[in-house]
Amino acid sequence: MLPKNVIDTVKTPCYIIDVPKLTENLKVLKKVSDESGAKILLAQKAFSCYHLYPLSAE
């Protein structure tokens, strides 16, 4: 989670992405995929942060 003072300094509207939390969640998705054989799809309309796509591909 980001420190509250960081969030308070950002002008809105904007998206703040907690990369360590995103990485943690992606690891969970990878584990689910590996153990179940399910394919994980990226909802591009809901998550349009193109510069983070390489992180998702790992």
WOKA-V442356 format. One record per backbone hydrogen bond with DSSP energy under -0.5 kcal/mol. CO is the residue of the C=O (numbers start at 1). NH is the residue of the N-H. If there is no record, write none. Layout:
co->CO nh->NH
co->CO nh->NH
//
This chain:
co->3 nh->6
co->3 nh->7
co->4 nh->8
co->5 nh->9
co->6 nh->9
co->6 nh->10
co->7 nh->10
co->15 nh->17
co->16 nh->18
co->17 nh->19
co->18 nh->22
co->19 nh->23
co->20 nh->24
co->21 nh->25
co->22 nh->26
co->23 nh->27
co->24 nh->28
co->25 nh->29
co->26 nh->30
co->27 nh->31
co->28 nh->32
co->29 nh->33
co->30 nh->34
co->31 nh->35
co->32 nh->36
co->32 nh->38
co->33 nh->37
co->39 nh->41
co->41 nh->43
co->42 nh->44
co->43 nh->47
co->48 nh->50
co->49 nh->52
co->50 nh->53
co->52 nh->56
co->53 nh->57
co->54 nh->58
co->55 nh->58
//
